[in-house]
């Protein structure tokens, strides 16, 4: 028999398809591909690569393969293992990331056939970038300059993943959602809420041109239909805050409103209407249970160097379509395991979360826990 040769290769690539969970890639790009024979007693070539990612239409995969070549007519022995690469996104490298994020829109509308009014919707977040475990402090101001009550106000954390195949494919998901009450006629309302950032892939896959990940906070009214969108970043290294005070909150927008006149159509009939200042109560929050959620509630922020270990009260970590980091599926969605077992970095395998976690996430993750454990 001839001498056996053991070869080890390391490959990193991104593949995108037009079909869901299809590995017959339409477009590919490679980041590194090096092979070494153990007889050479060398090391694999160092290379840079984007953070690992797995979604329904594409993946960024890094794996190591080993092959034992045997004589002719004998079976070769092969094995491979996928490993996780984390290329940290330092939020401080993004210009003005520490500044509040504000967007405002005015919409005019008609009601009762002959009457008209306007809505001024303004949304503000305390920062433009966050890490997993941080809390988004959100403030919404609504000026209802009409004689009609508005519908509910809804704030959502959205994830948009774009895959560059023969055409751009977009996967839009609602990660968290909170709903507040409507605004009465001729009222200036203020709504303060918080959204906890769950385990999500980072915003930028540095070096990957085929998959783009974006996050947004969208605040909208159901009636009349009007919305504003705040683009935000999710990274791995938190924003350096200037220690001016023990806690930083959303800057207060002056709420003093000078009594204003309604549109001309209503002026003759009802005269001027002062704009009373009110607060909007929260009706529901997708992250509300089981902890008693209320405006002003503070969450303990999680650090990457935390030495906390798993707890029975912690949600079960799982891998789902859309991410190769621990991820909590929304609502009753059952997480789909990744195609191959992954070696997660230590900070993810011992991730510490608020002790009282949302059961909707925990329940959905637990339902897939056994299959995920078998896959690992």
C-alpha positions in Angstrom: 0.0 0.0 0.0 1.1 3.5 -0.7 1.8 6.0 1.9 -1.3 7.9 3.2 -1.4 11.7 2.8 -3.4 13.9 5.1 -4.4 17.2 3.7 -6.2 20.0 5.5 -7.9 22.9 3.8 -9.7 26.0 5.0 -12.4 27.7 3.0 -14.5 30.8 3.5 -17.2 31.9 1.0 -20.6 33.5 0.6 -23.3 31.9 -1.6 -26.7 33.4 -2.6 -29.6 31.7 -4.2 -33.0 32.8 -5.7 -34.8 30.0 -3.8 -35.3 29.5 0.0 -32.8 27.2 1.6 -31.3 26.2 -1.7 -27.5 25.6 -1.7 -27.3 25.5 -5.5 -25.8 29.0 -5.4 -26.7 31.5 -8.1 -23.9 33.9 -7.1 -20.8 33.2 -5.0 -17.7 35.0 -3.7 -14.7 33.5 -2.0 -12.7 35.0 0.9 -10.0 32.4 1.3 -9.1 28.9 0.2 -5.8 27.4 1.4 -4.6 23.8 1.6 -1.8 22.2 3.7 -0.4 18.8 3.9 0.4 17.7 7.4 3.8 16.4 6.2 4.7 20.0 5.4 4.4 21.0 9.1 3.3 24.4 8.1 0.4 26.7 9.0 -2.6 27.7 6.9 -2.4 31.2 5.4 -3.9 34.0 7.5 -6.9 35.6 5.9 -9.6 38.2 6.6 -13.2 37.3 6.2 -16.7 38.7 7.1 -18.7 37.5 10.1 -20.5 34.2 9.7 -24.1 34.4 8.7 -26.9 32.1 7.6 -30.2 33.2 6.1 -32.9 31.8 3.9 -31.4 33.0 0.7 -27.7 33.0 1.4 -24.8 32.2 3.8 -21.4 33.3 4.8 -19.7 30.0 5.7 -16.2 29.2 7.0 -15.2 25.6 7.3 -12.1 23.4 7.7 -11.8 20.1 5.8 -9.5 17.1 6.3 -8.9 14.3 3.8 -6.8 11.1 4.1 -5.8 10.0 0.6 -5.6 6.2 0.3 -4.3 3.9 -2.5 -6.3 3.4 -5.6 -9.6 1.6 -5.3 -9.6 2.3 -1.5 -12.1 4.7 0.2 -10.8 8.1 1.1 -11.6 9.4 4.5 -13.0 12.9 4.7 -14.5 15.1 7.4 -15.3 18.8 7.7 -16.3 21.2 10.4 -17.9 24.6 10.2 -16.5 27.3 12.5 -17.8 30.7 13.4 -15.9 33.9 12.5 -16.7 37.1 14.3 -15.4 40.3 12.7 -16.6 42.8 15.4 -18.4 46.0 14.3 -17.1 48.9 16.5 -20.0 51.3 16.6 -17.7 54.1 17.6 -16.2 54.0 14.0 -19.5 55.2 12.6 -19.8 59.0 12.4 -22.2 60.7 14.9 -23.3 57.3 16.3 -23.6 58.7 19.8 -26.1 61.4 18.6 -29.9 61.0 19.0 -31.7 59.9 16.0 -34.7 62.0 15.1 -37.2 62.0 12.2 -40.4 64.1 11.8 -43.2 64.1 9.2 -46.4 66.1 8.7 -49.4 64.7 7.0 -52.6 66.4 6.0 -55.8 64.4 5.7 -59.5 64.8 5.1 -62.3 63.4 7.3 -66.1 63.7 7.5 -66.1 64.5 3.7 -65.6 68.2 4.0 -63.2 68.6 7.0 -59.4 68.5 7.0 -56.6 68.3 9.6 -53.0 67.4 10.0 -50.8 65.1 12.1 -47.2 65.9 13.1 -45.4 62.7 14.0 -41.9 62.9 15.5 -39.8 59.9 16.7 -36.5 60.1 18.5 -34.1 57.4 19.8 -31.3 58.1 22.3 -28.5 56.7 20.0 -28.0 55.7 16.4 -26.4 52.3 17.3 -26.7 49.6 19.9 -25.3 46.2 20.9 -27.2 43.0 21.9 -28.7 43.4 25.3 -28.9 47.2 25.2 -32.2 49.1 25.5 -33.4 51.5 22.8 -34.9 54.5 24.5 -37.7 55.7 22.2 -39.7 59.0 22.4 -42.6 59.8 20.2 -44.4 63.1 19.9 -47.8 63.4 18.1 -49.6 66.6 17.4 -53.2 65.9 16.3 -54.4 69.1 14.7 -57.8 67.8 13.8 -61.2 67.1 15.3 -60.8 63.3 14.8 -59.1 60.8 17.2 -56.2 58.9 15.7 -55.7 55.1 15.6 -53.1 53.3 17.7 -49.4 54.2 17.5 -47.0 51.3 16.9 -43.2 51.2 17.2 -41.3 48.3 15.7 -37.7 47.1 15.5 -37.3 45.8 11.9 -34.5 43.8 10.2 -34.0 43.9 6.5 -31.6 41.5 4.8 -30.8 42.1 1.1 -29.3 39.3 -1.0 -27.6 40.1 -4.3 -28.4 37.4 -6.7 -29.5 37.9 -10.3 -31.8 40.5 -8.7 -32.0 41.9 -5.2 -34.0 39.7 -2.8 -35.3 41.3 0.4 -36.2 39.6 3.7 -38.0 41.9 6.1 -38.7 40.8 9.6 -40.4 42.4 12.7 -38.1 41.7 15.6 -40.1 43.5 18.4 -43.2 45.6 18.5 -44.9 47.8 21.0 -48.3 49.5 20.7 -49.7 52.6 22.3 -53.1 54.1 22.5 -54.4 56.7 20.0 -54.4 60.5 20.3 -57.6 62.4 21.0 -58.6 65.3 18.8 -56.7 68.5 19.4 -54.1 66.9 21.6 -50.3 67.0 21.7 -49.3 63.6 23.0 -46.0 62.2 24.2 -45.1 58.5 24.3 -42.0 57.1 25.9 -41.1 53.4 25.4 -38.2 51.0 25.4 -37.2 48.1 23.2 -34.6 45.5 24.3 -32.2 44.5 21.5 -32.3 40.6 21.3 -29.5 38.5 19.9 -29.2 39.6 16.2 -26.5 39.6 13.5 -24.5 42.8 13.2 -25.4 45.4 10.7 -22.4 45.2 8.5 -20.7 42.1 7.2 -17.4 43.7 6.4 -15.9 42.3 3.2 -19.2 40.7 2.0 -20.7 42.3 -1.1 -23.6 39.9 -1.6 -25.5 40.2 1.7 -26.5 43.5 3.4 -28.1 43.7 6.8 -30.0 46.8 7.9 -32.1 47.7 11.0 -34.8 50.3 11.5 -37.1 51.6 14.1 -40.4 52.4 12.5 -43.1 54.4 14.3 -46.5 54.6 12.6 -50.1 55.5 13.2 -52.8 53.2 11.9 -55.3 56.0 11.2 -54.5 58.2 9.5 -51.7 56.2 7.9 -48.4 58.0 8.6 -45.0 56.7 9.7 -41.4 57.6 10.2 -38.4 55.4 10.0 -35.1 55.7 11.9 -32.2 53.7 10.5 -30.0 52.3 13.3 -26.9 50.1 13.6 -26.4 46.9 15.7 -22.8 46.2 16.4 -20.5 44.3 18.8 -18.7 47.2 20.6 -20.9 49.6 22.4 -21.0 53.4 21.8 -18.8 55.3 24.2 -21.1 57.6 26.1 -19.8 60.9 27.6 -20.2 60.5 31.3 -22.2 63.7 31.9 -24.8 62.1 34.1 -25.4 58.6 35.6 -27.9 57.8 32.9 -28.6 59.2 29.5 -32.1 59.5 28.3 -33.8 60.7 25.1 -33.4 64.5 24.9 -36.6 66.2 25.8 -38.3 68.0 23.0 -39.9 71.2 24.3 -43.6 70.3 24.8 -44.9 73.8 25.3 -47.2 74.3 22.4 -48.8 77.6 21.5 -52.5 77.3 20.9 -52.9 77.0 17.1 -55.8 77.5 14.7 -57.4 74.5 13.0 -57.7 74.4 9.2 -59.8 77.0 7.6 -62.7 74.6 7.0 -63.1 74.2 10.8 -62.2 77.7 11.9 -65.5 79.2 11.2 -67.5 76.4 12.8 -65.5 75.8 15.9 -62.9 78.6 16.3 -59.4 78.1 17.7 -58.5 75.0 19.7 -55.7 74.9 22.3 -53.5 71.9 22.1 -53.5 70.1 25.4 -50.5 68.1 26.4 -51.1 64.4 27.3 -49.2 61.1 27.7 -49.9 58.0 25.6 -50.4 54.8 27.6 -48.9 51.5 26.3 -51.4 48.9 25.2 -49.1 45.9 24.4 -45.5 45.0 24.1 -44.0 41.9 22.4 -41.3 41.8 25.1 -43.6 42.6 28.0 -44.2 39.3 29.7 -43.5 38.0 32.3 -41.7 41.1 33.7 -44.1 44.0 34.4 -43.1 46.4 31.7 -43.7 50.1 32.2 -42.3 53.3 30.7 -39.1 54.2 32.6 -38.2 50.6 33.4 -34.4 50.1 33.1 -32.8 46.9 31.9 -29.4 45.7 33.0 -27.1 45.9 30.0 -25.2 42.7 29.2 -21.4 42.8 28.7 -19.5 40.6 26.4 -17.0 39.8 29.2 -19.8 38.7 31.5 -19.0 35.6 33.5 -22.6 34.7 34.0 -23.5 31.2 33.1 -26.8 29.7 32.0 -29.8 29.9 34.4 -33.1 28.1 34.4 -34.7 31.5 34.0 -32.7 32.3 30.9 -34.3 31.6 27.5 -32.9 28.7 25.6 -30.3 29.8 23.0 -31.0 28.5 19.6 -29.9 28.9 15.9 -32.6 30.0 13.4 -32.9 30.9 9.8 -31.6 34.4 9.4 -28.7 34.3 11.8 -25.8 32.1 13.0 -25.8 33.7 16.4 -28.3 32.9 19.2 -31.6 34.3 18.1 -35.1 34.4 19.5 -37.9 33.8 17.0 -40.9 36.3 17.0 -44.3 35.1 18.2 -45.1 31.5 17.4 -42.5 31.0 14.7 -40.4 27.9 15.2 -36.7 28.4 14.6 -35.2 26.4 11.7 -31.8 24.9 12.6 -28.8 25.9 10.4 -27.7 23.4 7.8 -24.5 22.4 9.7 -23.2 22.4 13.2 -21.3 25.5 14.2 -18.5 26.2 16.7 -19.7 29.3 18.5 -17.3 31.7 20.2 -17.3 31.6 24.0 -19.1 34.9 24.4 -22.1 33.5 22.7 -22.1 30.1 24.3 -22.2 31.7 27.8 -24.3 34.7 26.9 -26.1 36.2 29.9 -29.6 37.7 29.4 -32.0 39.4 31.7 -33.2 36.8 34.1 -36.9 37.3 33.3 -37.0 36.7 29.6 -40.0 37.1 27.3 -41.8 33.7 27.2 -42.7 34.1 23.5 -39.0 33.8 22.7 -38.3 31.1 25.2 -41.3 29.0 24.1 -40.4 29.2 20.5 -36.7 28.4 21.1 -37.5 25.5 23.5 -39.6 23.8 20.9 -36.6 23.4 18.7 -34.1 22.8 21.5 -34.0 19.0 21.2 -33.4 19.0 17.5 -30.7 21.7 17.8 -29.0 19.7 20.5 -28.9 16.6 18.3 -27.5 18.7 15.5 -24.6 19.8 17.6 
